Amino acid sequence: MKVVVLLSGGMDSVTALYEAHAHHEVRCALSFDYGSKHNAREIPFARWHAEKLGLTHLVIPLDFMATHFTSDLLKGGGQIPAGHYEEASMKKTVVPFRNGIMLAIAAGLAESREAQGLVIAAHAGDHAIYPDCREPFMQAMADAVKRGTYAAIEILRPFIAMNKASIARRGAELGVDFAQTWSCYVGGEIHCGECGTCVERREAFLLAGLPDPTLYAHQGPLPPKPDPNESAHVDL
C-alpha cells in the first residue's frame, strides 16, 4: 500500500515510519509545526530519519493553533507539568483536536499523492490523557476519511493496542536509533527528565529492557503510576 506517515520526530512516530517503510511504499513523511514548545527540537529528528530512509519529508505550518488554541504545550502556554504521563495534570498539555486537524490535512495530502493510507502512531499509553488518540475516535475519523476521499483512504494505526515499551522493543528490532528522537515537552537543549513525556520515555526503555541513549537534565526515581480508581483519573 502507498502511505503517508505522520512523523513528529518522537519515539513512536519514528518507529511507525520504520514499520511502514518495511511493509508499505511510503510516499512521504509528514510533520506539522503547530507552535509547540518542542517542535523545534523534534522536527529535525523527523527530517533525519526520513532522509536516512531516502524518503521525502514535508513540514506543514499550523501557526493558527499556537495563536488561537489554549494548551500548556504551546508557546505562550503555562509551564509543562512534571510527573507521570497519566497524571490528571497532563490534561493541560492537550492541544484541542490536534490529531483530528492533522489527520484531515494528511488525508488531503495522501489523496493528492495517490496514497491509499495514513499511518499514525497513536498507542495505548496516550488514551488516558488524549481524547483524539483513543480508538473510538480513531475509528470514527477513519470512517470519515474513508468516506470523504475518492481513494477511500485508510487510517492505519499499528500501535493502537501497544504500550510504549512494546513500541520501543519493536523499534529496536527495526534498527531505530532512539538517540535521534525527541520526547520532552519542555523543549530545552536536553530532555528535562521530569515532565510526563520524559517519564514515559524513561519508563518505556526500563520496561522494555533496553538501554536508554537519552541525556536527561534530571534522572531521579520515576514517579509512581496513578491509580485509575483514584481522583487522578479524569473523564476527558
C-alpha positions as a printed NumPy array, in Angstrom:
array([[  0.   ,   0.   ,   0.   ],
       [  1.145,   3.554,  -0.712],
       [  1.059,   5.534,   2.534],
       [  1.771,   8.896,   4.122],
       [  3.293,   8.699,   7.618],
       [  2.611,  11.325,  10.287],
       [  6.077,  11.889,  11.74 ],
       [  6.633,  14.109,  14.759],
       [ 10.203,  13.023,  15.485],
       [  9.316,  11.205,  18.707],
       [  9.928,   7.554,  19.561],
       [  6.514,   6.32 ,  18.486],
       [  6.175,   8.077,  15.151],
       [  9.761,   7.279,  14.15 ],
       [  9.146,   3.602,  14.887],
       [  5.907,   3.817,  12.884],
       [  7.908,   5.279,   9.987],
       [ 10.314,   2.331,  10.017],
       [  7.396,  -0.102,  10.356],
       [  5.667,   1.498,   7.371],
       [  8.89 ,   1.537,   5.359],
       [  9.242,  -2.207,   5.972],
       [  5.73 ,  -3.07 ,   4.809],
       [  4.482,  -0.291,   2.518],
       [  5.559,   2.256,  -0.068],
       [  5.965,   5.496,   1.867],
       [  5.043,   8.416,  -0.391],
       [  6.208,  10.962,   2.178],
       [  6.74 ,  11.595,   5.875],
       [  4.667,  14.496,   7.174],
       [  5.423,  16.769,  10.138],
       [  3.395,  19.69 ,  11.47 ],
       [  4.848,  22.829,  13.016],
       [  1.94 ,  23.93 ,  15.193],
       [  3.78 ,  26.118,  17.672],
       [  4.516,  23.626,  20.418],
       [  7.358,  24.251,  22.833],
       [  9.232,  21.251,  21.441],
       [  8.555,  21.464,  17.687],
       [ 11.982,  22.985,  17.058],
       [ 13.644,  20.06 ,  18.859],
       [ 11.69 ,  17.169,  17.341],
       [ 11.185,  18.177,  13.69 ],
       [ 14.936,  17.982,  12.868],
       [ 14.892,  14.378,  14.11 ],
       [ 11.898,  13.653,  11.874],
       [ 13.853,  15.022,   8.927],
       [ 16.944,  13.   ,   9.94 ],
       [ 15.081,   9.688,   9.848],
       [ 13.212,  10.469,   6.631],
       [ 16.484,  11.322,   4.916],
       [ 18.152,   8.203,   6.313],
       [ 15.433,   6.096,   4.677],
       [ 15.566,   8.114,   1.454],
       [ 12.052,   9.491,   1.9  ],
       [ 10.503,  12.856,   1.163],
       [  9.893,  14.895,   4.314],
       [  7.309,  17.679,   4.377],
       [  6.641,  20.189,   7.143],
       [  3.265,  21.945,   7.14 ],
       [  2.952,  25.037,   9.373],
       [ -0.17 ,  25.325,  11.502],
       [  0.534,  28.693,  13.083],
       [ -3.12 ,  29.315,  13.897],
       [ -3.034,  26.644,  16.601],
       [ -0.418,  28.465,  18.681],
       [ -2.266,  31.76 ,  18.144],
       [ -5.834,  30.698,  18.839],
       [ -5.755,  27.439,  20.837],
       [ -5.224,  27.062,  24.577],
       [ -2.71 ,  24.489,  25.804],
       [  0.365,  24.498,  28.027],
       [  2.108,  22.526,  25.28 ],
       [  2.031,  25.579,  23.006],
       [  4.395,  28.531,  23.074],
       [  2.902,  31.141,  25.334],
       [  1.125,  28.491,  27.401],
       [  1.823,  27.678,  31.027],
       [  4.58 ,  25.55 ,  32.476],
       [  4.763,  21.905,  31.424],
       [  3.781,  19.818,  34.476],
       [  6.157,  17.278,  35.985],
       [  5.031,  13.812,  36.993],
       [  3.714,  10.63 ,  35.441],
       [  2.296,  10.789,  31.923],
       [ -1.093,   9.596,  33.163],
       [ -1.459,  12.249,  35.869],
       [ -4.586,  14.389,  35.553],
       [ -2.302,  17.44 ,  35.375],
       [ -1.139,  16.314,  31.916],
       [ -4.558,  17.315,  30.59 ],
       [ -3.094,  20.836,  30.466],
       [ -0.866,  19.714,  27.576],
       [ -3.772,  18.614,  25.377],
       [ -3.964,  20.669,  22.175],
       [ -7.679,  20.638,  21.3  ],
       [ -8.493,  18.25 ,  18.444],
       [ -4.858,  18.215,  17.283],
       [ -4.963,  14.743,  15.762],
       [ -8.293,  15.428,  14.077],
       [ -6.882,  18.518,  12.372],
       [ -3.644,  16.806,  11.366],
       [ -5.364,  13.681,  10.057],
       [ -7.752,  15.782,   7.979],
       [ -4.857,  17.64 ,   6.358],
       [ -2.894,  14.425,   5.907],
       [ -5.886,  12.804,   4.203],
       [ -5.965,  15.571,   1.597],
       [ -2.22 ,  15.27 ,   1.059],
       [ -2.413,  11.48 ,   0.816],
       [ -5.071,  11.621,  -1.873],
       [ -3.041,  14.258,  -3.732],
       [ -0.013,  11.95 ,  -3.56 ],
       [ -2.031,   8.965,  -4.799],
       [ -1.66 ,   7.15 ,  -1.478],
       [ -4.231,   4.752,  -0.043],
       [ -3.322,   5.009,   3.621],
       [ -2.231,   7.226,   6.505],
       [ -0.032,   5.892,   9.298],
       [ -0.317,   7.387,  12.776],
       [  1.489,   6.145,  15.886],
       [ -1.311,   6.575,  18.44 ],
       [ -0.792,   3.995,  21.187],
       [ -2.373,   2.605,  24.333],
       [ -0.45 ,   4.904,  26.676],
       [ -1.984,   8.004,  25.101],
       [ -5.569,   7.027,  25.833],
       [ -5.798,   8.197,  29.436],
       [ -4.974,  11.787,  28.515],
       [ -5.776,  12.488,  24.875],
       [ -9.349,  12.064,  23.589],
       [ -8.16 ,  12.188,  19.965],
       [ -5.783,   9.257,  20.455],
       [ -8.402,   6.797,  21.696],
       [ -9.578,   4.023,  19.42 ],
       [-13.255,   5.135,  19.284],
       [-12.077,   8.49 ,  17.924],
       [ -9.652,   6.806,  15.53 ],
       [-12.419,   4.522,  14.265],
       [-14.742,   7.48 ,  13.692],
       [-12.028,   9.506,  11.984],
       [-11.042,   6.528,   9.847],
       [-14.631,   6.161,   8.719],
       [-14.865,   9.876,   7.892],
       [-11.604,   9.855,   5.92 ],
       [-12.572,   6.712,   4.039],
       [-16.   ,   8.111,   3.138],
       [-14.609,  11.547,   2.319],
       [-11.938,  10.532,  -0.209],
       [-12.257,   9.037,  -3.684],
       [ -9.38 ,   6.716,  -2.822],
       [-11.204,   5.512,   0.325],
       [ -8.046,   6.257,   2.298],
       [ -7.47 ,   4.106,   5.362],
       [ -6.041,   5.295,   8.674],
       [ -3.51 ,   2.689,   9.77 ],
       [ -2.731,   2.642,  13.492],
       [ -0.276,  -0.214,  14.023],
       [  0.411,   0.604,  17.677],
       [ -3.089,   1.346,  18.945],
       [ -3.108,  -1.717,  21.233],
       [  0.575,  -1.446,  22.245],
       [  2.23 ,   0.394,  25.12 ],
       [  5.371,   2.463,  24.713],
       [  7.662,  -0.304,  25.986],
       [  6.384,  -2.61 ,  23.236],
       [  6.942,   0.153,  20.685],
       [ 10.497,   0.599,  21.967],
       [ 11.142,  -3.127,  21.521],
       [  9.726,  -3.037,  18.01 ],
       [ 11.842,  -0.008,  17.165],
       [ 14.953,  -1.817,  18.377],
       [ 14.067,  -4.764,  16.133],
       [ 13.728,  -2.38 ,  13.191],
       [ 17.077,  -0.728,  13.899],
       [ 15.743,   2.641,  15.059],
       [ 18.402,   4.909,  16.566],
       [ 16.407,   6.25 ,  19.506],
       [ 19.168,   8.727,  20.332],
       [ 17.895,  10.574,  17.264],
       [ 14.372,  11.086,  18.652],
       [ 12.811,  13.682,  20.928],
       [ 10.136,  13.342,  23.621],
       [ 10.492,  16.188,  26.139],
       [  7.594,  18.653,  26.082],
       [  9.698,  21.37 ,  27.738],
       [ 11.813,  21.718,  24.601],
       [ 15.159,  22.592,  26.207],
       [ 18.634,  21.752,  24.987],
       [ 18.369,  18.265,  26.5  ],
       [ 15.466,  16.203,  27.851],
       [ 14.364,  17.517,  31.246],
       [ 13.764,  14.027,  32.653],
       [ 10.824,  15.127,  34.805],
       [  7.899,  16.072,  32.543],
       [  5.285,  13.463,  31.684],
       [  6.756,  12.605,  28.287],
       [ 10.263,  12.245,  29.714],
       [  8.92 ,   9.989,  32.467],
       [  7.068,   7.912,  29.862],
       [ 10.228,   7.656,  27.733],
       [ 12.397,   6.595,  30.677],
       [  9.783,   4.079,  31.801],
       [  9.49 ,   2.618,  28.281],
       [ 13.183,   1.81 ,  27.98 ],
       [ 13.233,   0.397,  31.519],
       [ 10.224,  -1.891,  30.949],
       [ 11.493,  -2.908,  27.511],
       [ 14.858,  -3.939,  28.972],
       [ 16.672,  -1.639,  26.547],
       [ 19.498,   0.831,  27.216],
       [ 18.248,   4.406,  27.226],
       [ 20.5  ,   6.563,  24.994],
       [ 18.902,   9.81 ,  26.186],
       [ 20.721,  12.546,  28.1  ],
       [ 18.451,  13.91 ,  30.85 ],
       [ 18.891,  17.033,  32.964],
       [ 17.288,  15.22 ,  35.917],
       [ 17.098,  11.475,  36.409],
       [ 15.732,  10.835,  39.87 ],
       [ 13.375,   7.976,  40.746],
       [ 10.404,   7.582,  38.432],
       [  7.092,   8.749,  39.917],
       [  4.506,   6.018,  40.561],
       [  1.794,   5.422,  38.009],
       [ -1.511,   6.914,  39.194],
       [ -4.23 ,   4.601,  40.456],
       [ -7.052,   4.845,  37.873],
       [ -9.592,   4.306,  40.657],
       [ -8.495,   7.438,  42.483],
       [ -9.05 ,  11.086,  41.684],
       [ -6.095,  11.2  ,  39.274],
       [ -8.346,   9.533,  36.731],
       [-10.454,  12.094,  34.915],
       [-13.023,  11.807,  32.166],
       [-11.606,  13.842,  29.311]])
